[in-house]
């Protein structure tokens, strides 16, 4: 074993190190000679084994194994599926290495280098990939796809201020531009790190605008190449790195004026002739509220604290979320999201921007730069730029590039414009309903399309940075390829700096649609389809097709005697006729100011009706998708399938369900709500009825839709109040308080049933009846000994009946000696089945267990539930104080295999969630998956992260440093230990905004650098506590009014328990001096005291708990001792209810409570005698006294 330790010592010594420094393994820059020497060392070891299994026992041996594997990936991988086999075979000798042994070796080896692997399956191999860096052979022999994609990503990151997570999302969205075997999340993160490194060098060395950036880097940062996850001991990667640096030096203005910018692009297929069309929508990382409000036509005061961002085209696509960032010098919104490209015919349609909050669109759909509908009768002009082959114009176009691609339909003619020009057919755009041919043009080309002539020119002094954008009042209907405007819109040019300049009216000619020679002199008097031509240099360059209606035009929906009958009136549209599907028995009746369309459905009415509207002066019809004018509501899926009353929906399908409401009777408006109630809550007392109400807003057309995805956090927050695995949510659609339709939401698709006689697990008959043979064949079960830390899962085989899956799995092979066993669905199973405990099979008396259990395993083995729960909680309490406790192995190993199951399945997860120290310890031990874990512990276990004391975080940081120091045999103040600990904590911070603020504070208090985030957090210190609470509570523009009361004007059910008063009493009893001082600082404005409210006995306090409890809970959490929770079970359940009502307000209130606690600590510290110099534990704002 000494030879491995000697190799590592020599390797580190050459780099001036006495031990690993915690950097990624590629950062050590092993030479080829060192790689070959390690390969020879391990090959000799295998030869000496003479075919016996290789068991890696020592830390140094595991460290060498991990290092060799990562170097093999970097140097030898040249494509094909990722396999451990390839790495092991490279050592020359055939040998066996047990999967569990290999897993343990990777984990121990990475720890020796100061790292942890990811936690699931291939993530152990993924850790090797991440530490190896980008594979040299693929870079060296590649066709430039990696370089092109990196440059595009770097340009987007500069334009939109993207971080590493958004960059990884970009590479994921463009994965098909990479070779197949590089399409993996670990590769995307590596590519993102390349871009982040380039941009960091750009900022550090001020390379923007520098003509010779490589020379500057060589002078200022001679070792700059070694910061990349790419080997540099040969010249394979030099062209790539130099090219990236040169591109990074170019100056581009960031896009911060629009929340979404769309780009259409072509991608050439493998055949070299077929192009694919796609549209991507990019968001900046942040945008000022002023710019956001201007883009969507909404007052900044009307923007809620948090909102979702949707793109509405052929379908409605969620782009991400946004939230207001409070405390900065300028009001700003943070935008985050991840979406793939829109492809094929869907990419042709116009896409509009809509912000939503609480199931309601906040504004009329707004135009998105670059997302206009592509006119299929005009030529499309594409050019090759840094971001790919992008759309440069429609119709006639002049571009600065030497060549361009022109895509035209079948009936177009493309010809060279003069003798020095060329127009050559290159291929076609595939995946579209209409064939479109692609020509490469150099010089000038004439395009004849349906009687219109267009000229396309290359090599011109055109400005490639501007886009055209129509601004006007849009009609709120889905209208296919033609935009519908109320009044005449104006055409603007949008520059990259976000400025809008109106195109002069004299540069636009209006003509009858389809008759280019018939001018419309007064477009304001026009009704119906119309063409607008952009005139440049005296010629028509581009045509825009739209529908103009008078500003007073509207639709009026009227319900009939039954839900299958209704009518739509077209007021002031000036139309001649209307066509609708025959199956709806449509007829048109004349009424004042427009026709009425009468509809009658034989069965249940459709959600939407396709309608064609015709005008007398043109043969072109407008196609509309209008809601069916029925009255009532229903639960449906995204496919339009209605759910039956009482139908059970598994929670994994929650995002596909929505509630639709139709109310077409303005003379008798009704109130619609979704009432969600928990059944089987598991013994929580003192909370009352556990339920939540979500009002369903009705738009001006009488239509309302609430997607359950929009309230998912609220629903999961309610479900987590129950400790019962079989708990359900009852969802009721109510009309004026009376339930009209109900469904259930359960954690699982079905339960497994044990057949004792045959020792088999089976699916219930009702479940089997609803599955096809293929679906049943994809139901996969696994089994795992629940108490053994080193156990390996067992694959259970499904029985067959005449060659068809039978829905039965034998468990006779699962011995009682290793039991109890958990039988559960695999992560790839088509059904989410309820995990089931199986004692194990034995003949006669069960054999006693021979394997030693860890303390947690022993606690879990206790038969009686109450005693088991207490024992598990005791062990977990000890584990929270000792991150190296042996029982952590059981949890981390089971998380690798079972993380796809609900966390509430396991007693120890419920125990971990019972206190903040143990919840934090779980994040620290499973930091590789912290983004998912923070959300899951909140949604599945009810952890209220906003109540995390900063003292608990400080203790957790100290404990993590001690753990790292123990693993690296050094002390807690070692720079490597501090760096590794900081990385883990900052990763946790990314997952939750308030945790992020707390972590910035704790790291500063621990001696780490002060950051801009911290400065933003403590900015209110300069104005004091009284102004802080005044901004929160007082005035029509207070945060209370803007973010809570106005947002919930339709909500009648507010959680109220008299919790605020209880929290005040608790705080005054336990911290009387602090309470007195804070009341002195804030006066009577510390809490909100409503003077008016709803009628009835709760007119003054029904909203008090929602408003005040978050502030008080945040305050109490920071000021009271953190050794044990200050809340009772019922108070925690009440806080969860309040958080579920409005998570954004809850976070804001808790952050305010945190700031008040910090201000109070500072004031109290100032009144104490000075005990000596030292760093203040509370940071001071630059303006504070």
Beta strands, then each sheet from edge to edge (+ up, - down):
strand 1: 261-268
strand 2: 274-282
strand 3: 286-288
strand 4: 306-312
strand 5: 316-325
strand 6: 332-336
strand 7: 342-343
strand 8: 352-357
strand 9: 360-361
strand 10: 366-367
strand 11: 380-385
strand 12: 388-394
strand 13: 397-398
strand 14: 403-409
strand 15: 413-416
strand 16: 422-430
strand 17: 436-442
strand 18: 444-449
strand 19: 452-457
strand 20: 467-471
strand 21: 483-486
strand 22: 490-494
strand 23: 500-502
strand 24: 508-512
strand 25: 515-519
strand 26: 528-536
strand 27: 539-549
strand 28: 554-559
strand 29: 565-571
strand 30: 577-580
strand 31: 587-591
strand 32: 594-600
strand 33: 608-614
strand 34: 622-627
strand 35: 632-637
strand 36: 648-650
strand 37: 657-662
strand 38: 672-679
strand 39: 691-695
strand 40: 703-707
strand 41: 728-735
strand 42: 738-746
strand 43: 750-755
strand 44: 760-763
strand 45: 781-785
strand 46: 794-796
strand 47: 798-801
strand 48: 804-810
strand 49: 821-825
strand 50: 833-834
strand 51: 836-838
sheet 1: 7+ 2- 1+ 12- 11+ 14- 17+ 16-
sheet 2: 3+ 6- 5+ 4- 8+ 9-
sheet 3: 3+ 6- 5+ 4- 8+ 10-
sheet 4: 13+ 19+ 18- 15+
sheet 5: 20+ 22- 23+
sheet 6: 21+ 27+ 26- 24+ 25-
sheet 7: 28+ 29- 32+ 31-
sheet 8: 30+ 33- 34+
sheet 9: 35+ 37- 40+
sheet 10: 36+ 42+ 41- 38+ 39-
sheet 11: 47+ 48- 44+ 43- 50-
sheet 12: 46+ 45- 49+ 51-
end
